Amino acid sequence: MQKNEREREIITILKDKNGFITVQELCKKLFASESSIRRDLTALENRGVIKRTYGGAELITNFSNVISFNKRFHHNVEAKKLIAKKASKLIKDGNIIFLDQSSTSFYLANEIIYRNTLTVITNNIEILCLLSNSSIKVVSSGGFLSSENRSCLIGSDAHNIFENTYSDITFFSTKSLSDDGIISDCTREEVALRNTMLKNSAKKIFLCDSEKFGTRSAYKQCTLSDVDYLVSENEKAKRFNMYSDSLKIL
């Protein structure tokens, strides 16, 4: 059983076990070593799906915990870099693009830092700092720092810039992509702000590493039928072809 499959099995088992199971039980059920199970539990904890406890793991049932940008930035780095490289090829000179507050969007910003004919509008303060060293035209959304996600600007001022600007492309990422093609995230304010970005964008491109497949968070963002591209790091993304005839998968 591959790592991502085993992680999905762990979530299923936790649901069946009323939200708690020991490492030893998981080893027996999944025929995996203790070290493999502990690595899987660490990955799930970093994504905010479970909470590690002494000798086992507990399912987080409210799906609402926010992982800091610094943790997300250092997690699953190679996958995010590959996604960023693929996504950067969809950007044409002169494009106006929206980049959301995700760490994957930050890696995309790093890919385009020398393309000085672009305009980038973002509510991600880490992207603003990064692109301050470029010749790209950079527009801050304004707003106030989220109390839950200190790299993210939210509020009415942030909404206004996206409400009154039209972009060629919105690039965004969220915490979860469930098996039924629903894209979701863990904070209501960030979901609402992205909805404004998506509404005023000609193309909508969802950046999603395969660790997020088969998971669900508290707040629905949209569905795969609402986006133009799903960009992921490997072939497993092709399983989502069934949800939209027009969806392109990279």
FIKOLZA-1660 file (N, C-alpha, C; in steps of 0.1 Angstrom, whole numbers, plus 5000, padded with zeros to 4 digits):
% residues 250
   i   px   py   pz ch aa at
   1 5008 4988 5000  A  M  N
   1 5000 5000 5000  A  M CA
   1 5009 5012 5000  A  M  C
   2 5006 5022 4991  A  Q  N
   2 5014 5034 4990  A  Q CA
   2 5010 5044 5001  A  Q  C
   3 5019 5053 5003  A  K  N
   3 5018 5063 5015  A  K CA
   3 5004 5070 5015  A  K  C
   4 5000 5076 5004  A  N  N
   4 4988 5084 5003  A  N CA
   4 4976 5075 5006  A  N  C
   5 4976 5063 5000  A  E  N
   5 4965 5053 5002  A  E CA
   5 4964 5050 5017  A  E  C
   6 4976 5048 5023  A  R  N
   6 4976 5044 5037  A  R CA
   6 4971 5055 5046  A  R  C
   7 4974 5067 5043  A  E  N
   7 4969 5079 5050  A  E CA
   7 4954 5080 5049  A  E  C
   8 4948 5077 5037  A  R  N
   8 4934 5077 5036  A  R CA
   8 4927 5066 5044  A  R  C
   9 4934 5055 5044  A  E  N
   9 4929 5043 5052  A  E CA
   9 4929 5047 5067  A  E  C
  10 4940 5054 5072  A  I  N
  10 4941 5058 5086  A  I CA
  10 4929 5067 5089  A  I  C
  11 4925 5076 5081  A  I  N
  11 4914 5085 5083  A  I CA
  11 4901 5077 5084  A  I  C
  12 4899 5068 5075  A  T  N
  12 4887 5059 5075  A  T CA
  12 4886 5051 5088  A  T  C
  13 4898 5045 5092  A  I  N
  13 4898 5037 5104  A  I CA
  13 4895 5045 5116  A  I  C
  14 4900 5058 5117  A  L  N
  14 4898 5067 5128  A  L CA
  14 4883 5070 5129  A  L  C
  15 4876 5072 5118  A  K  N
  15 4862 5075 5118  A  K CA
  15 4854 5063 5123  A  K  C
  16 4858 5051 5119  A  D  N
  16 4852 5039 5124  A  D CA
  16 4854 5036 5139  A  D  C
  17 4865 5041 5144  A  K  N
  17 4869 5038 5158  A  K CA
  17 4865 5050 5167  A  K  C
  18 4856 5058 5163  A  N  N
  18 4851 5070 5171  A  N CA
  18 4862 5080 5173  A  N  C
  19 4872 5081 5164  A  G  N
  19 4881 5092 5164  A  G CA
  19 4894 5089 5171  A  G  C
  20 4896 5077 5176  A  F  N
  20 4909 5074 5183  A  F CA
  20 4914 5060 5180  A  F  C
  21 4927 5059 5178  A  I  N
  21 4933 5045 5176  A  I CA
  21 4948 5046 5180  A  I  C
  22 4953 5035 5185  A  T  N
  22 4967 5034 5188  A  T CA
  22 4976 5031 5176  A  T  C
  23 4989 5034 5177  A  V  N
  23 4998 5031 5167  A  V CA
  23 4999 5016 5164  A  V  C
  24 4999 5008 5175  A  Q  N
  24 4999 4994 5174  A  Q CA
  24 4987 4988 5166  A  Q  C
  25 4976 4993 5169  A  E  N
  25 4964 4989 5162  A  E CA
  25 4965 4992 5147  A  E  C
  26 4970 5004 5144  A  L  N
  26 4971 5007 5129  A  L CA
  26 4981 4998 5122  A  L  C
  27 4992 4995 5129  A  C  N
  27 5002 4986 5124  A  C CA
  27 4996 4973 5120  A  C  C
  28 4988 4967 5129  A  K  N
  28 4981 4954 5126  A  K CA
  28 4971 4955 5115  A  K  C
  29 4963 4966 5115  A  K  N
  29 4953 4967 5105  A  K CA
  29 4958 4970 5091  A  K  C
  30 4969 4977 5090  A  L  N
  30 4975 4981 5077  A  L CA
  30 4987 4973 5073  A  L  C
  31 4991 4964 5081  A  F  N
  31 5003 4956 5078  A  F CA
  31 5015 4964 5075  A  F  C
  32 5017 4975 5083  A  A  N
  32 5028 4984 5081  A  A CA
  32 5037 4985 5094  A  A  C
  33 5049 4989 5092  A  S  N
  33 5058 4991 5104  A  S CA
  33 5054 5002 5112  A  S  C
  34 5059 5002 5125  A  E  N
  34 5056 5013 5134  A  E CA
  34 5062 5026 5129  A  E  C
  35 5074 5026 5123  A  S  N
  35 5080 5038 5118  A  S CA
  35 5072 5044 5106  A  S  C
  36 5067 5035 5097  A  S  N
  36 5059 5040 5086  A  S CA
  36 5046 5047 5091  A  S  C
  37 5039 5040 5101  A  I  N
  37 5027 5046 5106  A  I CA
  37 5030 5059 5113  A  I  C
  38 5041 5060 5120  A  R  N
  38 5044 5073 5127  A  R CA
  38 5046 5084 5117  A  R  C
  39 5053 5081 5106  A  R  N
  39 5055 5091 5095  A  R CA
  39 5042 5095 5089  A  R  C
  40 5033 5086 5087  A  D  N
  40 5020 5089 5082  A  D CA
  40 5012 5098 5091  A  D  C
  41 5013 5095 5104  A  L  N
  41 5006 5103 5114  A  L CA
  41 5011 5117 5115  A  L  C
  42 5025 5118 5114  A  T  N
  42 5031 5131 5114  A  T CA
  42 5026 5140 5102  A  T  C
  43 5025 5133 5090  A  A  N
  43 5021 5140 5078  A  A CA
  43 5006 5145 5080  A  A  C
  44 4998 5136 5085  A  L  N
  44 4984 5140 5087  A  L CA
  44 4982 5151 5098  A  L  C
  45 4991 5151 5108  A  E  N
  45 4990 5161 5118  A  E CA
  45 4995 5174 5112  A  E  C
  46 5005 5174 5103  A  N  N
  46 5010 5187 5097  A  N CA
  46 4999 5193 5088  A  N  C
  47 4990 5184 5083  A  R  N
  47 4979 5189 5074  A  R CA
  47 4967 5193 5083  A  R  C
  48 4967 5191 5096  A  G  N
  48 4956 5194 5104  A  G CA
  48 4945 5185 5105  A  G  C
  49 4947 5172 5100  A  V  N
  49 4936 5163 5100  A  V CA
  49 4935 5155 5113  A  V  C
  50 4946 5152 5119  A  I  N
  50 4946 5145 5132  A  I CA
  50 4954 5152 5143  A  I  C
  51 4953 5148 5155  A  K  N
  51 4962 5153 5166  A  K CA
  51 4969 5141 5172  A  K  C
  52 4982 5141 5173  A  R  N
  52 4990 5130 5179  A  R CA
  52 4987 5130 5194  A  R  C
  53 4985 5118 5199  A  T  N
  53 4984 5117 5213  A  T CA
  53 4994 5106 5218  A  T  C
  54 4995 5104 5231  A  Y  N
  54 5004 5094 5236  A  Y CA
  54 5000 5080 5231  A  Y  C
  55 5009 5075 5223  A  G  N
  55 5007 5061 5218  A  G CA
  55 4997 5060 5207  A  G  C
  56 4991 5071 5202  A  G  N
  56 4982 5069 5191  A  G CA
  56 4978 5082 5184  A  G  C
  57 4966 5083 5179  A  A  N
  57 4962 5095 5172  A  A CA
  57 4947 5097 5173  A  A  C
  58 4943 5110 5173  A  E  N
  58 4929 5114 5174  A  E CA
  58 4925 5122 5162  A  E  C
  59 4913 5119 5157  A  L  N
  59 4908 5126 5145  A  L CA
  59 4903 5140 5149  A  L  C
  60 4907 5150 5142  A  I  N
  60 4902 5164 5145  A  I CA
  60 4888 5165 5138  A  I  C
  61 4878 5166 5146  A  T  N
  61 4864 5165 5140  A  T CA
  61 4859 5178 5135  A  T  C
  62 4865 5190 5139  A  N  N
  62 4859 5202 5134  A  N CA
  62 4866 5208 5122  A  N  C
  63 4877 5201 5118  A  F  N
  63 4885 5205 5106  A  F CA
  63 4888 5219 5105  A  F  C
  64 4889 5226 5116  A  S  N
  64 4890 5241 5115  A  S CA
  64 4904 5246 5119  A  S  C
  65 4913 5237 5123  A  N  N
  65 4926 5243 5128  A  N CA
  65 4935 5248 5116  A  N  C
  66 4942 5259 5118  A  V  N
  66 4950 5265 5108  A  V CA
  66 4964 5262 5111  A  V  C
  67 4971 5257 5100  A  I  N
  67 4986 5255 5102  A  I CA
  67 4993 5268 5098  A  I  C
  68 5003 5271 5105  A  S  N
  68 5010 5284 5102  A  S CA
  68 5017 5283 5089  A  S  C
  69 5019 5295 5083  A  F  N
  69 5025 5296 5070  A  F CA
  69 5039 5289 5070  A  F  C
  70 5046 5292 5080  A  N  N
  70 5060 5287 5081  A  N CA
  70 5060 5271 5081  A  N  C
  71 5050 5265 5088  A  K  N
  71 5049 5250 5087  A  K CA
  71 5046 5246 5073  A  K  C
  72 5036 5252 5068  A  R  N
  72 5031 5248 5054  A  R CA
  72 5042 5251 5044  A  R  C
  73 5049 5261 5045  A  F  N
  73 5060 5264 5036  A  F CA
  73 5071 5253 5036  A  F  C
  74 5073 5247 5047  A  H  N
  74 5084 5237 5048  A  H CA
  74 5078 5223 5046  A  H  C
  75 5066 5222 5044  A  H  N
  75 5060 5208 5042  A  H CA
  75 5057 5205 5028  A  H  C
  76 5061 5193 5024  A  N  N
  76 5059 5188 5010  A  N CA
  76 5064 5197 5000  A  N  C
  77 5077 5202 5002  A  V  N
  77 5083 5212 4994  A  V CA
  77 5085 5208 4979  A  V  C
  78 5090 5196 4977  A  E  N
  78 5092 5192 4963  A  E CA
  78 5080 5192 4955  A  E  C
  79 5069 5187 4961  A  A  N
  79 5056 5186 4953  A  A CA
  79 5052 5200 4950  A  A  C
  80 5053 5210 4959  A  K  N
  80 5048 5223 4957  A  K CA
  80 5057 5230 4946  A  K  C
  81 5070 5227 4946  A  K  N
  81 5079 5233 4936  A  K CA
  81 5075 5228 4922  A  K  C
  82 5072 5215 4921  A  L  N
  82 5068 5210 4908  A  L CA
  82 5055 5215 4903  A  L  C
  83 5046 5217 4912  A  I  N
  83 5033 5223 4909  A  I CA
  83 5035 5237 4904  A  I  C
  84 5043 5244 4911  A  A  N
  84 5046 5258 4907  A  A CA
  84 5052 5259 4893  A  A  C
  85 5062 5250 4890  A  K  N
  85 5068 5250 4877  A  K CA
  85 5058 5248 4866  A  K  C
  86 5049 5238 4868  A  K  N
  86 5038 5235 4859  A  K CA
  86 5029 5247 4857  A  K  C
  87 5025 5253 4868  A  A  N
  87 5015 5264 4867  A  A CA
  87 5021 5276 4861  A  A  C
  88 5034 5279 4863  A  S  N
  88 5040 5291 4857  A  S CA
  88 5040 5291 4842  A  S  C
  89 5039 5279 4836  A  K  N
  89 5039 5278 4821  A  K CA
  89 5025 5283 4815  A  K  C
  90 5015 5284 4824  A  L  N
  90 5002 5289 4820  A  L CA
  90 5001 5304 4820  A  L  C
  91 5011 5311 4824  A  I  N
  91 5011 5326 4825  A  I CA
  91 5018 5332 4813  A  I  C
  92 5011 5341 4807  A  K  N
  92 5016 5348 4795  A  K CA
  92 5021 5362 4799  A  K  C
  93 5030 5367 4791  A  D  N
  93 5035 5381 4794  A  D CA
  93 5024 5391 4793  A  D  C
  94 5024 5400 4803  A  G  N
  94 5013 5410 4803  A  G CA
  94 5001 5406 4812  A  G  C
  95 5001 5394 4816  A  N  N
  95 4989 5389 4824  A  N CA
  95 4988 5396 4838  A  N  C
  96 4976 5398 4842  A  I  N
  96 4973 5403 4855  A  I CA
  96 4968 5390 4863  A  I  C
  97 4975 5387 4874  A  I  N
  97 4971 5375 4881  A  I CA
  97 4968 5377 4896  A  I  C
  98 4959 5370 4901  A  F  N
  98 4956 5369 4915  A  F CA
  98 4964 5357 4921  A  F  C
  99 4971 5360 4932  A  L  N
  99 4977 5349 4940  A  L CA
  99 4971 5349 4954  A  L  C
 100 4966 5338 4958  A  D  N
 100 4960 5337 4971  A  D CA
 100 4970 5336 4982  A  D  C
 101 4966 5333 4994  A  Q  N
 101 4974 5333 5006  A  Q CA
 101 4982 5320 5009  A  Q  C
 102 4980 5310 4999  A  S  N
 102 4986 5297 5002  A  S CA
 102 5001 5296 5000  A  S  C
 103 5007 5286 5006  A  S  N
 103 5022 5284 5005  A  S CA
 103 5025 5280 4990  A  S  C
 104 5016 5273 4984  A  T  N
 104 5019 5269 4970  A  T CA
 104 5019 5281 4961  A  T  C
 105 5010 5291 4963  A  S  N
 105 5011 5303 4955  A  S CA
 105 5024 5310 4958  A  S  C
 106 5030 5309 4970  A  F  N
 106 5043 5315 4972  A  F CA
 106 5053 5309 4964  A  F  C
 107 5053 5296 4962  A  Y  N
 107 5063 5289 4954  A  Y CA
 107 5061 5293 4939  A  Y  C
 108 5049 5295 4935  A  L  N
 108 5046 5300 4922  A  L CA
 108 5052 5314 4920  A  L  C
 109 5050 5323 4930  A  A  N
 109 5056 5336 4929  A  A CA
 109 5071 5336 4927  A  A  C
 110 5077 5326 4933  A  N  N
 110 5092 5325 4932  A  N CA
 110 5095 5320 4918  A  N  C
 111 5087 5313 4911  A  E  N
 111 5089 5309 4897  A  E CA
 111 5089 5320 4887  A  E  C
 112 5081 5330 4891  A  I  N
 112 5078 5341 4881  A  I CA
 112 5086 5354 4885  A  I  C
 113 5094 5353 4894  A  I  N
 113 5100 5366 4900  A  I CA
 113 5108 5374 4890  A  I  C
 114 5113 5368 4879  A  Y  N
 114 5121 5375 4869  A  Y CA
 114 5112 5379 4857  A  Y  C
 115 5099 5376 4857  A  R  N
 115 5091 5380 4846  A  R CA
 115 5084 5393 4848  A  R  C
 116 5091 5404 4844  A  N  N
 116 5088 5418 4848  A  N CA
 116 5076 5424 4840  A  N  C
 117 5070 5417 4831  A  T  N
 117 5058 5422 4824  A  T CA
 117 5045 5419 4831  A  T  C
 118 5045 5412 4842  A  L  N
 118 5033 5408 4849  A  L CA
 118 5028 5418 4860  A  L  C
 119 5015 5417 4863  A  T  N
 119 5010 5424 4874  A  T CA
 119 5004 5413 4884  A  T  C
 120 5009 5413 4896  A  V  N
 120 5004 5404 4906  A  V CA
 120 4997 5411 4917  A  V  C
 121 4985 5406 4920  A  I  N
 121 4977 5412 4931  A  I CA
 121 4975 5401 4941  A  I  C
 122 4978 5403 4954  A  T  N
 122 4978 5393 4964  A  T CA
 122 4974 5398 4977  A  T  C
 123 4969 5389 4986  A  N  N
 123 4967 5392 5000  A  N CA
 123 4976 5384 5009  A  N  C
 124 4987 5379 5003  A  N  N
 124 4997 5371 5010  A  N CA
 124 5009 5380 5013  A  N  C
 125 5012 5383 5025  A  I  N
 125 5022 5392 5028  A  I CA
 125 5036 5386 5026  A  I  C
 126 5037 5373 5026  A  E  N
 126 5050 5367 5022  A  E CA
 126 5053 5368 5008  A  E  C
 127 5043 5368 4999  A  I  N
 127 5045 5370 4985  A  I CA
 127 5048 5385 4982  A  I  C
 128 5042 5394 4989  A  L  N
 128 5045 5408 4988  A  L CA
 128 5060 5410 4991  A  L  C
 129 5065 5404 5002  A  C  N
 129 5079 5406 5005  A  C CA
 129 5088 5400 4995  A  C  C
 130 5085 5388 4990  A  L  N
 130 5093 5382 4980  A  L CA
 130 5094 5390 4967  A  L  C
 131 5082 5395 4962  A  L  N
 131 5082 5402 4950  A  L CA
 131 5087 5416 4951  A  L  C
 132 5089 5421 4963  A  S  N
 132 5095 5434 4965  A  S CA
 132 5109 5435 4959  A  S  C
 133 5115 5423 4957  A  N  N
 133 5128 5423 4951  A  N CA
 133 5128 5420 4936  A  N  C
 134 5116 5422 4930  A  S  N
 134 5115 5420 4915  A  S CA
 134 5111 5433 4909  A  S  C
 135 5110 5432 4895  A  S  N
 135 5104 5443 4888  A  S CA
 135 5090 5442 4884  A  S  C
 136 5084 5431 4889  A  I  N
 136 5069 5429 4887  A  I CA
 136 5061 5440 4893  A  I  C
 137 5050 5444 4887  A  K  N
 137 5041 5453 4893  A  K CA
 137 5033 5445 4903  A  K  C
 138 5034 5449 4916  A  V  N
 138 5028 5442 4927  A  V CA
 138 5018 5451 4934  A  V  C
 139 5006 5445 4936  A  V  N
 139 4995 5453 4943  A  V CA
 139 4991 5445 4955  A  V  C
 140 4992 5452 4967  A  S  N
 140 4987 5446 4979  A  S CA
 140 4972 5447 4980  A  S  C
 141 4965 5437 4985  A  S  N
 141 4951 5438 4987  A  S CA
 141 4947 5448 4998  A  S  C
 142 4956 5451 5007  A  G  N
 142 4952 5458 5019  A  G CA
 142 4944 5449 5028  A  G  C
 143 4939 5455 5038  A  G  N
 143 4931 5448 5048  A  G CA
 143 4939 5446 5061  A  G  C
 144 4934 5437 5070  A  F  N
 144 4941 5435 5082  A  F CA
 144 4946 5420 5083  A  F  C
 145 4956 5418 5091  A  L  N
 145 4961 5404 5093  A  L CA
 145 4951 5395 5100  A  L  C
 146 4949 5384 5094  A  S  N
 146 4940 5374 5100  A  S CA
 146 4946 5369 5113  A  S  C
 147 4938 5368 5123  A  S  N
 147 4942 5363 5136  A  S CA
 147 4946 5348 5136  A  S  C
 148 4940 5341 5126  A  E  N
 148 4943 5327 5125  A  E CA
 148 4955 5324 5115  A  E  C
 149 4957 5333 5106  A  N  N
 149 4967 5330 5096  A  N CA
 149 4975 5343 5094  A  N  C
 150 4986 5345 5100  A  R  N
 150 4993 5358 5101  A  R CA
 150 5000 5362 5088  A  R  C
 151 4999 5353 5078  A  S  N
 151 5005 5357 5065  A  S CA
 151 4994 5362 5056  A  S  C
 152 4982 5363 5061  A  C  N
 152 4970 5365 5052  A  C CA
 152 4963 5378 5056  A  C  C
 153 4961 5387 5046  A  L  N
 153 4953 5399 5047  A  L CA
 153 4938 5396 5044  A  L  C
 154 4929 5400 5053  A  I  N
 154 4915 5398 5050  A  I CA
 154 4907 5411 5053  A  I  C
 155 4894 5410 5053  A  G  N
 155 4885 5421 5056  A  G CA
 155 4880 5429 5044  A  G  C
 156 4872 5439 5046  A  S  N
 156 4865 5446 5035  A  S CA
 156 4875 5453 5026  A  S  C
 157 4886 5458 5031  A  D  N
 157 4896 5465 5022  A  D CA
 157 4902 5454 5012  A  D  C
 158 4905 5442 5017  A  A  N
 158 4910 5432 5009  A  A CA
 158 4900 5428 4998  A  A  C
 159 4887 5427 5002  A  H  N
 159 4877 5423 4993  A  H CA
 159 4875 5434 4982  A  H  C
 160 4877 5446 4985  A  N  N
 160 4874 5457 4976  A  N CA
 160 4884 5456 4964  A  N  C
 161 4897 5453 4966  A  I  N
 161 4906 5453 4955  A  I CA
 161 4903 5442 4946  A  I  C
 162 4899 5430 4951  A  F  N
 162 4895 5419 4942  A  F CA
 162 4882 5421 4936  A  F  C
 163 4873 5428 4943  A  E  N
 163 4859 5431 4937  A  E CA
 163 4860 5440 4926  A  E  C
 164 4870 5449 4926  A  N  N
 164 4870 5460 4916  A  N CA
 164 4881 5458 4906  A  N  C
 165 4887 5446 4905  A  T  N
 165 4898 5444 4895  A  T CA
 165 4895 5430 4888  A  T  C
 166 4898 5430 4875  A  Y  N
 166 4896 5418 4868  A  Y CA
 166 4910 5412 4864  A  Y  C
 167 4911 5399 4866  A  S  N
 167 4924 5393 4863  A  S CA
 167 4923 5383 4852  A  S  C
 168 4934 5380 4846  A  D  N
 168 4935 5369 4836  A  D CA
 168 4934 5355 4843  A  D  C
 169 4941 5354 4854  A  I  N
 169 4941 5341 4861  A  I CA
 169 4941 5343 4876  A  I  C
 170 4933 5334 4883  A  T  N
 170 4935 5333 4897  A  T CA
 170 4942 5319 4900  A  T  C
 171 4953 5320 4907  A  F  N
 171 4959 5308 4912  A  F CA
 171 4956 5306 4927  A  F  C
 172 4951 5295 4931  A  F  N
 172 4947 5293 4945  A  F CA
 172 4949 5279 4949  A  F  C
 173 4951 5277 4963  A  S  N
 173 4952 5264 4969  A  S CA
 173 4944 5264 4981  A  S  C
 174 4939 5252 4985  A  T  N
 174 4932 5251 4998  A  T CA
 174 4937 5239 5006  A  T  C
 175 4931 5236 5017  A  K  N
 175 4935 5225 5025  A  K CA
 175 4931 5211 5020  A  K  C
 176 4919 5211 5013  A  S  N
 176 4913 5198 5010  A  S CA
 176 4907 5197 4996  A  S  C
 177 4907 5185 4990  A  L  N
 177 4900 5181 4978  A  L CA
 177 4894 5167 4981  A  L  C
 178 4881 5167 4983  A  S  N
 178 4875 5154 4986  A  S CA
 178 4873 5145 4974  A  S  C
 179 4870 5133 4976  A  D  N
 179 4868 5123 4965  A  D CA
 179 4857 5126 4956  A  D  C
 180 4847 5134 4961  A  D  N
 180 4836 5138 4952  A  D CA
 180 4838 5152 4945  A  D  C
 181 4851 5156 4945  A  G  N
 181 4855 5168 4937  A  G CA
 181 4852 5181 4944  A  G  C
 182 4849 5181 4957  A  I  N
 182 4846 5194 4964  A  I CA
 182 4859 5199 4970  A  I  C
 183 4862 5212 4967  A  I  N
 183 4874 5219 4972  A  I CA
 183 4869 5227 4985  A  I  C
 184 4877 5225 4996  A  S  N
 184 4873 5231 5008  A  S CA
 184 4885 5236 5016  A  S  C
 185 4882 5244 5026  A  D  N
 185 4893 5250 5034  A  D CA
 185 4888 5252 5049  A  D  C
 186 4896 5257 5057  A  C  N
 186 4893 5256 5072  A  C CA
 186 4890 5270 5078  A  C  C
 187 4890 5281 5070  A  T  N
 187 4886 5294 5075  A  T CA
 187 4876 5301 5066  A  T  C
 188 4865 5305 5072  A  R  N
 188 4855 5311 5065  A  R CA
 188 4859 5324 5057  A  R  C
 189 4867 5332 5064  A  E  N
 189 4871 5345 5058  A  E CA
 189 4880 5343 5045  A  E  C
 190 4889 5333 5046  A  E  N
 190 4898 5331 5034  A  E CA
 190 4890 5325 5023  A  E  C
 191 4880 5316 5026  A  V  N
 191 4871 5311 5015  A  V CA
 191 4863 5322 5009  A  V  C
 192 4858 5331 5017  A  A  N
 192 4850 5342 5011  A  A CA
 192 4859 5351 5002  A  A  C
 193 4871 5354 5007  A  L  N
 193 4880 5363 4999  A  L CA
 193 4884 5356 4985  A  L  C
 194 4886 5343 4986  A  R  N
 194 4889 5336 4973  A  R CA
 194 4878 5336 4964  A  R  C
 195 4865 5335 4969  A  N  N
 195 4854 5335 4961  A  N CA
 195 4853 5348 4953  A  N  C
 196 4857 5359 4959  A  T  N
 196 4857 5372 4952  A  T CA
 196 4868 5372 4941  A  T  C
 197 4880 5366 4944  A  M  N
 197 4890 5365 4934  A  M CA
 197 4885 5356 4922  A  M  C
 198 4879 5345 4925  A  L  N
 198 4874 5336 4914  A  L CA
 198 4864 5342 4906  A  L  C
 199 4855 5350 4912  A  K  N
 199 4844 5356 4905  A  K CA
 199 4849 5365 4894  A  K  C
 200 4860 5372 4896  A  N  N
 200 4865 5382 4887  A  N CA
 200 4877 5378 4880  A  N  C
 201 4878 5365 4877  A  S  N
 201 4890 5360 4870  A  S CA
 201 4886 5352 4857  A  S  C
 202 4893 5355 4846  A  A  N
 202 4890 5347 4834  A  A CA
 202 4893 5333 4835  A  A  C
 203 4904 5329 4841  A  K  N
 203 4907 5315 4843  A  K CA
 203 4910 5312 4858  A  K  C
 204 4906 5300 4862  A  K  N
 204 4907 5297 4876  A  K CA
 204 4915 5284 4877  A  K  C
 205 4927 5285 4884  A  I  N
 205 4936 5274 4884  A  I CA
 205 4939 5269 4898  A  I  C
 206 4935 5257 4901  A  F  N
 206 4936 5251 4915  A  F CA
 206 4949 5244 4916  A  F  C
 207 4957 5248 4926  A  L  N
 207 4970 5241 4928  A  L CA
 207 4968 5232 4940  A  L  C
 208 4971 5219 4938  A  C  N
 208 4967 5209 4948  A  C CA
 208 4977 5197 4948  A  C  C
 209 4985 5196 4959  A  D  N
 209 4993 5184 4960  A  D CA
 209 4985 5172 4964  A  D  C
 210 4990 5160 4961  A  S  N
 210 4982 5148 4962  A  S CA
 210 4980 5144 4977  A  S  C
 211 4987 5150 4986  A  E  N
 211 4984 5147 5000  A  E CA
 211 4970 5152 5004  A  E  C
 212 4965 5162 4997  A  K  N
 212 4952 5167 5000  A  K CA
 212 4940 5159 4994  A  K  C
 213 4943 5150 4985  A  F  N
 213 4933 5142 4979  A  F CA
 213 4926 5134 4990  A  F  C
 214 4913 5133 4989  A  G  N
 214 4905 5125 4998  A  G CA
 214 4903 5131 5011  A  G  C
 215 4905 5144 5013  A  T  N
 215 4902 5150 5026  A  T CA
 215 4892 5161 5024  A  T  C
 216 4886 5165 5036  A  R  N
 216 4876 5175 5036  A  R CA
 216 4878 5185 5047  A  R  C
 217 4876 5198 5045  A  S  N
 217 4876 5208 5056  A  S CA
 217 4863 5214 5058  A  S  C
 218 4862 5223 5067  A  A  N
 218 4849 5228 5072  A  A CA
 218 4841 5236 5062  A  A  C
 219 4848 5244 5054  A  Y  N
 219 4840 5253 5045  A  Y CA
 219 4843 5250 5030  A  Y  C
 220 4832 5249 5023  A  K  N
 220 4833 5246 5009  A  K CA
 220 4837 5259 5001  A  K  C
 221 4847 5257 4993  A  Q  N
 221 4852 5268 4984  A  Q CA
 221 4844 5267 4971  A  Q  C
 222 4845 5256 4964  A  C  N
 222 4839 5254 4951  A  C CA
 222 4840 5239 4948  A  C  C
 223 4837 5236 4935  A  T  N
 223 4839 5222 4931  A  T CA
 223 4849 5222 4919  A  T  C
 224 4854 5211 4915  A  L  N
 224 4863 5210 4904  A  L CA
 224 4856 5215 4891  A  L  C
 225 4843 5214 4890  A  S  N
 225 4836 5218 4878  A  S CA
 225 4836 5234 4877  A  S  C
 226 4840 5240 4887  A  D  N
 226 4841 5255 4887  A  D CA
 226 4854 5260 4883  A  D  C
 227 4864 5252 4882  A  V  N
 227 4878 5256 4878  A  V CA
 227 4882 5251 4864  A  V  C
 228 4892 5258 4859  A  D  N
 228 4897 5254 4845  A  D CA
 228 4908 5244 4845  A  D  C
 229 4917 5245 4856  A  Y  N
 229 4928 5236 4857  A  Y CA
 229 4930 5231 4871  A  Y  C
 230 4933 5218 4872  A  L  N
 230 4938 5212 4884  A  L CA
 230 4953 5209 4882  A  L  C
 231 4962 5215 4889  A  V  N
 231 4976 5213 4888  A  V CA
 231 4981 5206 4900  A  V  C
 232 4987 5194 4898  A  S  N
 232 4992 5186 4909  A  S CA
 232 5006 5181 4905  A  S  C
 233 5012 5173 4914  A  E  N
 233 5026 5169 4912  A  E CA
 233 5027 5155 4905  A  E  C
 234 5016 5148 4905  A  N  N
 234 5018 5134 4899  A  N CA
 234 5005 5130 4892  A  N  C
 235 5006 5118 4886  A  E  N
 235 4995 5113 4878  A  E CA
 235 4982 5110 4886  A  E  C
 236 4983 5109 4899  A  K  N
 236 4971 5105 4907  A  K CA
 236 4960 5115 4905  A  K  C
 237 4963 5128 4900  A  A  N
 237 4953 5138 4898  A  A CA
 237 4943 5134 4887  A  A  C
 238 4947 5125 4878  A  K  N
 238 4938 5122 4867  A  K CA
 238 4926 5115 4871  A  K  C
 239 4925 5110 4883  A  R  N
 239 4913 5103 4888  A  R CA
 239 4901 5113 4889  A  R  C
 240 4905 5126 4889  A  F  N
 240 4894 5136 4891  A  F CA
 240 4888 5140 4877  A  F  C
 241 4893 5134 4866  A  N  N
 241 4888 5137 4853  A  N CA
 241 4873 5136 4852  A  N  C
 242 4867 5127 4860  A  M  N
 242 4852 5124 4859  A  M CA
 242 4843 5136 4863  A  M  C
 243 4849 5145 4869  A  Y  N
 243 4840 5156 4875  A  Y CA
 243 4837 5167 4866  A  Y  C
 244 4844 5168 4855  A  S  N
 244 4841 5179 4845  A  S CA
 244 4848 5176 4832  A  S  C
 245 4840 5177 4821  A  D  N
 245 4845 5175 4808  A  D CA
 245 4855 5185 4804  A  D  C
 246 4853 5198 4809  A  S  N
 246 4862 5209 4805  A  S CA
 246 4875 5210 4814  A  S  C
 247 4875 5203 4825  A  L  N
 247 4887 5204 4834  A  L CA
 247 4899 5199 4828  A  L  C
 248 4910 5207 4828  A  K  N
 248 4923 5203 4824  A  K CA
 248 4932 5199 4836  A  K  C
 249 4939 5188 4835  A  I  N
 249 4947 5183 4846  A  I CA
 249 4962 5183 4842  A  I  C
 250 4970 5190 4849  A  L  N
 250 4984 5190 4847  A  L CA
 250 4992 5183 4858  A  L  C
% end
